[in-house]
Structure formats: structure tokens, C-alpha cells
Amino acid sequence: SRPSLSLTEIEGKLTLLCDAKTDGSFLVHHFLSFYLKANCKVCFVALFQSFSHYNIVGQKLGVNLTVARERGQLVFLEGLKSAVDVFFQTQEEPHPLQFLREANAGNLKPLFEFVREALKPVDSGEARWTYPVLLVDDLSVLLSLGMGAVAVLDFIHYCRATVCWELKGNMVILVHDSGDVEDEENDILLNGVSHQSHLILRAEGLATGFCRDVHGQLRILWRRPSQPTAQRDQSLTYQYKIQDKSVSFFAKGMSPAVL
């Protein structure tokens, strides 16, 4: 049976999104639209795509990122654009991606400070948000930009301490699984985040290759440390098909095309 979650169990959780031999970005778009519709305050560290890309997909899912940003609900760090600003604009304060200018990239403290400032509670007359959420797409990009896996895991640890424990919010992190046995840094990062996660959603390509009616399978793993050992980890596997404005899920071998 599917595990049930009460409202008190939903807060303070880290969800890991992982994709292997497929594109798991549909999961990022789902969580972004879900939390915006739930009136949460969202800090989105977008290292993989542009703001316009996420906004176009968001509108198909019923949310307007431009409006959300203007009303202060969404704080968006556009990594592709910000990376250029780091090199060509003088910064009065440390840039969130300041490590790009440093010969020996040591830590991600400026990025953490950006997240903490974006999600800190405000006592003014601003709209009250349900709870804060940090969304990162794609954490693996930080490795490609020169950061070590240990430094990235330190960043996640400090974000968890602030967002999940102190502010009782949620984190949703996408990490790409390259499947390369020689990519030790990515393996360290993926295993480290997996160990800290309460929920893992792993999108995988089909072993048989491309199929028009089934785009991949999604493995879902719930981790509930408070439960007895036998009930602690529960998993399900579904196949899925991505459509224009939604995703269809079905049990393995139960695609409408097969039936």
C-alpha cells in the first residue's frame, strides 16, 4: 500500500530528484508549480536552464513565475546569466557564484548566504507564505564548475540546518546520475545527498530504449526513520509518459498502448 503522510510529516523534508539515462526535469517543473500553488516561499537556484524556459513550462502547468517573482513569492537565481555577471560586473557584495572567480574554489558560503537571505522570515506586512522551500536544478552543475563534492555536500548540510530544521521548510534537489564509474565526485555527491533524503524520486530511461508510449520509469523510495525497521523504507516503481501539460503514470506493463 502507498504510505500516507500527514501535514506535519511534510515539512522539514529533503527530497532528492535523480535522473539516469533520461531527462528528469519534468520532476523539477512539477515541484516548482506545486509549491507556488501551495503559497510557499520558494528560492530557486536554477543552474541548468534560463528563467524564460522555466516560465514557459510553468505557464503550461498553471503558474506564472514572473508574477510570483514580482510579488516576492519566488526568489530566482539564474545561474546561466549570473555566471556572466560574476566575470564582467563589479560586485559590491560577494556574488552567490563568487567561487567562479576564485582560482581555488573553496566553499559555497556566498551561495548559502543568498539562500538564507531569500528565505528568512520577514516581520513586515508582506504576504504570509505557508513555509519556505529551496529548489536546486541541477546540483551536479556545481561539480562541472569546479567545486568538489565535499564542498557541495557542506552547502547542502548548512541549507538543511537552516531551511529544514530552523525554518521547518522543505528542500528539493536534482542530482544527475551520469552512470560513469570513473566519475567519483558525482558518485560521492549522489550518495551523500541520498543518505540525507527523506524521499528519493529516480527517473530512469527504459532498458529497451526509446518507446513512443512509455518514456521511462520512476522509482520512488520513502525513508521514515521514526518508523520500525520493517516499515522504515517503502518503495514503488511506475512507468510514465510525459505529455504537453501533464505526466501520466501507470504500473509496469500497464501502459494504455500495451492494453
Backbone hydrogen bonds in HBPLUS format (Angstrom, degrees):
<---DONOR---> <-ACCEPTOR-->    atom                        ^
c    i                          cat <-CA-CA->   ^        H-A-AA   ^      H-
h    n   atom  resd res      DA  || num        DHA   H-A  angle D-A-AA Bond
n    s   type  num  typ     dist DA aas  dist angle  dist       angle   num
A0009-GLU N   A0006-SER O   3.01 MM   3  5.27 138.1  2.19 102.8 114.8     1
A0010-ILE N   A0007-LEU O   3.29 MM   3  5.31 141.9  2.44  96.6 106.8     2
A0012-GLY N   A0169-GLY O   2.88 MM 157  4.85 125.0  2.18 108.3 124.8     3
A0171-MET N   A0013-LYS O   2.92 MM 158  6.37 155.7  1.97 158.8 163.6     4
A0198-HIS N   A0014-LEU O   2.86 MM 184  5.58 159.6  1.90 152.3 158.6     5
A0015-THR N   A0171-MET O   2.80 MM 156  6.12 167.0  1.81 155.8 159.5     6
A0173-ILE N   A0015-THR O   2.92 MM 158  6.33 162.3  1.95 168.4 173.2     7
A0016-LEU N   A0199-LEU O   2.84 MM 183  6.27 160.4  1.88 164.6 168.1     8
A0201-LEU N   A0016-LEU O   2.86 MM 185  6.22 167.8  1.87 170.8 175.0     9
A0017-LEU N   A0173-ILE O   2.71 MM 156  5.86 173.1  1.71 155.5 156.0    10
A0175-VAL N   A0017-LEU O   2.85 MM 158  6.29 155.1  1.91 167.3 173.3    11
A0018-CYS N   A0201-LEU O   2.88 MM 183  6.20 160.3  1.92 160.9 161.2    12
A0203-ALA N   A0018-CYS O   2.73 MM 185  6.13 153.2  1.80 170.3 168.0    13
A0177-ASP N   A0019-ASP O   2.97 MM 158  5.85 169.9  1.98 157.5 157.6    14
A0020-ALA N   A0203-ALA O   2.91 MM 183  6.32 152.3  1.99 160.3 169.4    15
A0205-GLY N   A0020-ALA O   3.10 MM 185  6.57 145.8  2.23 162.6 166.9    16
A0027-LEU N   A0024-GLY O   3.06 MM   3  5.78 151.7  2.15 119.2 125.9    17
A0028-VAL N   A0025-SER O   2.99 MM   3  5.05 118.4  2.38  97.6 112.8    18
A0029-HIS N   A0025-SER O   3.05 MM   4  6.44 162.6  2.08 159.2 162.3    19
A0030-HIS N   A0026-PHE O   3.06 MM   4  6.19 148.7  2.16 135.2 143.7    20
A0031-PHE N   A0027-LEU O   3.07 MM   4  6.34 168.8  2.08 153.6 154.5    21
A0032-LEU N   A0028-VAL O   2.95 MM   4  6.12 160.9  1.99 154.6 160.5    22
A0033-SER N   A0029-HIS O   3.07 MM   4  6.16 171.2  2.08 148.1 150.5    23
A0034-PHE N   A0030-HIS O   2.84 MM   4  5.96 156.2  1.89 150.0 158.0    24
A0035-TYR N   A0031-PHE O   2.98 MM   4  6.05 169.6  1.99 151.1 152.3    25
A0036-LEU N   A0032-LEU O   3.13 MM   4  6.26 155.8  2.19 146.1 153.1    26
A0037-LYS N   A0033-SER O   2.98 MM   4  6.06 160.2  2.02 147.7 152.9    27
A0038-ALA N   A0034-PHE O   3.01 MM   4  6.19 134.0  2.23 136.2 149.2    28
A0040-CYS N   A0035-TYR O   3.02 MM   5  5.44 165.5  2.04 164.9 163.0    29
A0039-ASN N   A0036-LEU O   3.13 MM   3  5.22 157.3  2.18 107.3 110.3    30
A0130-THR N   A0039-ASN O   2.82 MM  91  5.71 163.9  1.85 138.6 142.9    31
A0041-LYS N   A0131-TYR O   3.24 MM  90  6.17 144.2  2.38 122.9 132.9    32
A0133-VAL N   A0041-LYS O   2.74 MM  92  6.06 140.9  1.89 164.8 169.8    33
A0042-VAL N   A0073-GLN O   2.90 MM  31  6.24 158.9  1.94 165.9 172.3    34
A0075-VAL N   A0042-VAL O   2.83 MM  33  6.25 164.4  1.86 163.0 168.0    35
A0043-CYS N   A0133-VAL O   2.84 MM  90  6.21 165.0  1.86 167.9 172.9    36
A0135-LEU N   A0043-CYS O   2.90 MM  92  6.20 166.5  1.92 161.4 162.8    37
A0044-PHE N   A0075-VAL O   2.82 MM  31  6.17 161.7  1.85 163.2 169.6    38
A0077-LEU N   A0044-PHE O   2.93 MM  33  6.20 174.2  1.93 162.0 163.1    39
A0045-VAL N   A0135-LEU O   2.80 MM  90  6.16 156.0  1.86 168.7 173.1    40
A0137-ASP N   A0045-VAL O   3.09 MM  92  6.46 162.8  2.12 156.6 158.8    41
A0046-ALA N   A0077-LEU O   2.99 MM  31  5.85 148.2  2.09 151.2 160.9    42
A0079-GLY N   A0046-ALA O   2.72 MM  33  5.64 156.7  1.77 155.7 159.6    43
A0047-LEU N   A0137-ASP O   2.59 MM  90  5.72 149.3  1.68 139.0 148.0    44
A0048-PHE N   A0137-ASP O   3.18 MM  89  6.03 125.1  2.50 141.4 131.0    45
A0054-TYR N   A0050-SER O   3.31 MM   4  6.71 165.5  2.33 154.6 155.8    46
A0055-ASN N   A0051-PHE O   2.89 MM   4  6.06 154.4  1.95 152.5 160.9    47
A0056-ILE N   A0052-SER O   2.93 MM   4  6.07 156.5  1.99 147.5 152.3    48
A0057-VAL N   A0053-HIS O   3.19 MM   4  6.48 168.5  2.20 154.7 156.8    49
A0058-GLY N   A0054-TYR O   2.82 MM   4  5.87 152.7  1.89 142.5 151.6    50
A0059-GLN N   A0055-ASN O   2.96 MM   4  6.14 151.6  2.04 147.6 152.9    51
A0060-LYS N   A0057-VAL O   3.10 MM   3  5.24 124.1  2.43  98.6 112.5    52
A0061-LEU N   A0057-VAL O   3.23 MM   4  6.59 133.7  2.46 139.0 151.6    53
A0061-LEU N   A0058-GLY O   2.94 MM   3  4.98 130.0  2.19  96.2 110.6    54
A0063-VAL N   A0058-GLY O   2.89 MM   5  5.17 173.4  1.89 136.3 135.2    55
A0062-GLY N   A0059-GLN O   3.18 MM   3  4.96 162.0  2.22  97.5 102.4    56
A0068-ALA N   A0064-ASN O   3.04 MM   4  6.28 162.7  2.07 150.5 156.0    57
A0069-ARG N   A0065-LEU O   2.86 MM   4  5.98 151.6  1.94 145.1 152.1    58
A0070-GLU N   A0066-THR O   3.00 MM   4  6.21 156.4  2.06 145.7 152.3    59
A0071-ARG N   A0067-VAL O   2.99 MM   4  6.21 149.8  2.09 151.1 158.3    60
A0073-GLN N   A0068-ALA O   2.91 MM   5  5.17 129.8  2.17 164.5 165.7    61
A0074-LEU N   A0068-ALA O   3.09 MM   6  5.31 152.0  2.17 117.0 115.5    62
A0072-GLY N   A0069-ARG O   3.18 MM   3  5.18 158.5  2.23 102.1 108.0    63
A0082-SER N   A0078-GLU O   2.80 MM   4  5.88 165.8  1.82 162.2 166.8    64
A0083-ALA N   A0079-GLY O   2.95 MM   4  5.86 151.5  2.03 145.8 150.6    65
A0084-VAL N   A0081-LYS O   3.16 MM   3  5.52 130.5  2.41 104.2 115.7    66
A0085-ASP N   A0081-LYS O   3.23 MM   4  6.62 155.0  2.30 144.9 152.1    67
A0086-VAL N   A0082-SER O   2.98 MM   4  6.25 149.4  2.08 153.2 160.1    68
A0087-PHE N   A0084-VAL O   3.17 MM   3  5.53 127.9  2.45 104.5 116.1    69
A0088-PHE N   A0084-VAL O   3.11 MM   4  6.29 156.2  2.17 154.3 161.6    70
A0089-GLN N   A0085-ASP O   2.98 MM   4  5.20 139.8  2.15 144.5 143.0    71
A0098-GLN N   A0095-HIS O   2.87 MM   3  4.76 139.0  2.04 126.8 119.9    72
A0100-LEU N   A0097-LEU O   3.10 MM   3  6.05 169.8  2.11 127.6 130.4    73
A0101-ARG N   A0098-GLN O   3.01 MM   3  5.85 160.8  2.05 126.1 130.4    74
A0102-GLU N   A0099-PHE O   3.17 MM   3  5.11 154.1  2.24 100.7 108.6    75
A0111-LEU N   A0108-LEU O   3.10 MM   3  5.33 121.1  2.46 102.9 117.4    76
A0112-PHE N   A0108-LEU O   2.99 MM   4  6.33 156.3  2.05 155.0 162.5    77
A0113-GLU N   A0109-LYS O   2.85 MM   4  6.10 160.8  1.89 157.8 163.1    78
A0114-PHE N   A0110-PRO O   3.04 MM   4  6.21 145.0  2.16 136.9 145.8    79
A0115-VAL N   A0111-LEU O   3.10 MM   4  6.42 156.0  2.16 146.2 151.6    80
A0116-ARG N   A0112-PHE O   2.87 MM   4  6.17 166.6  1.89 158.7 162.0    81
A0117-GLU N   A0113-GLU O   2.94 MM   4  6.00 159.4  1.99 144.6 150.2    82
A0118-ALA N   A0114-PHE O   2.96 MM   4  6.07 151.7  2.05 143.1 151.3    83
A0119-LEU N   A0115-VAL O   3.10 MM   4  6.28 146.9  2.21 149.8 157.2    84
A0120-LYS N   A0116-ARG O   3.03 MM   4  5.84 117.1  2.44 141.0 153.4    85
A0170-ASN N   A0132-PRO O   3.02 MM  38  6.59 148.7  2.12 150.8 156.7    86
A0134-LEU N   A0170-ASN O   2.94 MM  36  6.44 155.7  2.00 150.2 157.0    87
A0172-VAL N   A0134-LEU O   2.82 MM  38  6.28 157.0  1.88 162.6 169.6    88
A0136-VAL N   A0172-VAL O   2.98 MM  36  6.46 157.0  2.04 160.0 166.0    89
A0174-LEU N   A0136-VAL O   3.04 MM  38  6.22 155.8  2.10 156.3 163.9    90
A0141-VAL N   A0138-ASP O   3.01 MM   3  5.73 157.6  2.06 121.5 127.6    91
A0139-LEU N   A0174-LEU O   2.84 MM  35  5.99 149.7  1.93 170.6 174.7    92
A0142-LEU N   A0139-LEU O   3.11 MM   3  5.83 147.2  2.22 116.8 123.6    93
A0143-LEU N   A0140-SER O   3.03 MM   3  5.42 135.1  2.24 106.5 117.7    94
A0144-SER N   A0140-SER O   3.41 MM   4  6.87 152.4  2.49 144.0 151.0    95
A0144-SER N   A0141-VAL O   3.00 MM   3  5.01 113.0  2.46  95.4 111.6    96
A0145-LEU N   A0141-VAL O   2.99 MM   4  6.31 132.8  2.22 144.5 158.1    97
A0147-MET N   A0142-LEU O   3.06 MM   5  5.68 155.4  2.12 160.7 153.0    98
A0146-GLY N   A0143-LEU O   3.08 MM   3  5.33 162.7  2.11 108.8 112.7    99
A0152-VAL N   A0148-GLY O   3.13 MM   4  6.45 156.1  2.19 151.9 158.9   100
A0153-LEU N   A0149-ALA O   2.89 MM   4  6.13 155.3  1.96 149.6 156.5   101
A0154-ASP N   A0150-VAL O   2.91 MM   4  6.16 146.2  2.02 143.1 152.6   102
A0155-PHE N   A0151-ALA O   3.07 MM   4  6.36 151.4  2.15 141.1 148.2   103
A0156-ILE N   A0152-VAL O   3.03 MM   4  6.40 154.5  2.09 146.6 152.9   104
A0157-HIS N   A0153-LEU O   2.88 MM   4  6.11 154.1  1.94 145.5 153.0   105
A0158-TYR N   A0154-ASP O   3.00 MM   4  6.30 162.6  2.03 154.9 157.8   106
A0159-CYS N   A0155-PHE O   2.99 MM   4  6.18 153.1  2.06 146.1 154.2   107
A0160-ARG N   A0156-ILE O   2.84 MM   4  6.05 155.8  1.90 149.5 155.9   108
A0161-ALA N   A0157-HIS O   3.01 MM   4  6.28 158.2  2.06 147.3 153.2   109
A0162-THR N   A0158-TYR O   3.12 MM   4  6.32 149.0  2.22 140.9 148.3   110
A0163-VAL N   A0159-CYS O   2.66 MM   4  5.68 159.8  1.70 160.5 164.0   111
A0164-CYS N   A0160-ARG O   2.96 MM   4  4.97 128.7  2.23 117.9 133.1   112
A0165-TRP N   A0160-ARG O   3.09 MM   5  6.49 156.0  2.15 163.7 169.5   113
A0166-GLU N   A0161-ALA O   3.06 MM   5  6.23 146.8  2.17 136.0 146.0   114
A0167-LEU N   A0162-THR O   2.90 MM   5  6.15 145.9  2.02 153.3 163.9   115
A0169-GLY N   A0163-VAL O   2.64 MM   6  5.16 163.4  1.67 152.9 150.2   116
A0183-ASP N   A0180-ASP O   3.02 MM   3  5.39 161.9  2.06 113.1 119.0   117
A0187-ASP N   A0183-ASP O   3.20 MM   4  6.47 154.2  2.27 146.9 154.5   118
A0188-ILE N   A0184-GLU O   2.88 MM   4  6.14 157.4  1.93 153.6 159.4   119
A0189-LEU N   A0185-GLU O   2.98 MM   4  6.23 158.8  2.02 147.0 152.9   120
A0190-LEU N   A0186-ASN O   2.85 MM   4  6.01 169.1  1.86 151.8 154.8   121
A0191-ASN N   A0187-ASP O   2.90 MM   4  5.96 167.7  1.92 150.1 154.1   122
A0192-GLY N   A0188-ILE O   2.89 MM   4  5.88 151.8  1.97 141.1 149.7   123
A0193-VAL N   A0189-LEU O   2.98 MM   4  6.18 165.2  2.00 155.7 158.3   124
A0194-SER N   A0190-LEU O   2.93 MM   4  6.00 155.7  1.99 144.2 152.0   125
A0195-HIS N   A0191-ASN O   3.01 MM   4  6.12 153.6  2.09 143.2 149.1   126
A0196-GLN N   A0193-VAL O   3.11 MM   3  5.23 131.9  2.35  98.7 111.3   127
A0197-SER N   A0194-SER O   3.19 MM   3  5.17 150.8  2.28 101.2 109.9   128
A0223-ARG N   A0198-HIS O   2.75 MM  25  4.87 154.5  1.82 160.4 152.6   129
A0200-ILE N   A0221-LEU O   2.94 MM  21  5.10 159.0  1.98 145.3 152.1   130
A0221-LEU N   A0200-ILE O   2.92 MM  21  5.10 159.3  1.97 149.1 154.8   131
A0202-ARG N   A0219-ARG O   2.88 MM  17  5.02 170.0  1.89 151.7 155.0   132
A0219-ARG N   A0202-ARG O   2.87 MM  17  5.02 167.0  1.89 143.8 144.5   133
A0204-GLU N   A0217-GLN O   2.84 MM  13  5.36 161.5  1.88 161.6 167.4   134
A0217-GLN N   A0204-GLU O   2.95 MM  13  5.36 159.9  1.99 149.5 156.2   135
A0209-GLY N   A0206-LEU O   3.03 MM   3  5.24 162.2  2.06 108.1 113.6   136
A0215-HIS N   A0240-TYR O   2.82 MM  25  5.92 147.0  1.93 149.6 160.7   137
A0240-TYR N   A0216-GLY O   2.93 MM  24  5.70 156.2  1.99 150.8 150.5   138
A0218-LEU N   A0238-TYR O   2.61 MM  20  5.21 158.1  1.65 152.9 161.1   139
A0238-TYR N   A0218-LEU O   2.94 MM  20  5.21 164.4  1.96 145.8 149.1   140
A0220-ILE N   A0236-LEU O   2.79 MM  16  5.16 172.8  1.80 162.0 162.8   141
A0236-LEU N   A0220-ILE O   2.91 MM  16  5.16 147.3  2.01 141.0 150.9   142
A0222-TRP N   A0234-GLN O   2.79 MM  12  5.22 172.2  1.80 164.6 165.4   143
A0234-GLN N   A0222-TRP O   3.13 MM  12  5.22 152.4  2.21 135.3 143.7   144
A0224-ARG N   A0232-ARG O   2.86 MM   8  4.92 153.9  1.92 139.1 147.4   145
A0227-GLN N   A0224-ARG O   3.01 MM   3  5.73 164.5  2.03 124.6 129.5   146
A0231-GLN N   A0228-PRO O   2.89 MM   3  5.46 139.7  2.05 117.5 128.9   147
A0232-ARG N   A0229-THR O   3.25 MM   3  5.04 162.1  2.29 101.8 107.2   148
A0239-GLN N   A0250-PHE O   2.83 MM  11  5.46 171.4  1.84 175.7 173.1   149
A0250-PHE N   A0239-GLN O   2.95 MM  11  5.46 155.1  2.01 153.0 156.5   150
A0241-LYS N   A0248-SER O   2.90 MM   7  5.21 145.8  2.01 144.2 153.5   151
A0248-SER N   A0241-LYS O   2.92 MM   7  5.21 164.9  1.94 155.6 153.4   152
A0243-GLN N   A0246-SER O   2.77 MM   3  5.20 156.6  1.83 157.3 161.5   153
A0254-MET N   A0251-ALA O   2.91 MM   3  5.31 154.0  1.98 141.2 138.9   154
A0258-VAL N   A0255-SER O   2.87 MM   3  5.23 130.2  2.12 108.1 121.5   155
A0259-LEU N   A0255-SER O   3.05 MM   4  6.42 157.0  2.10 155.1 162.2   156
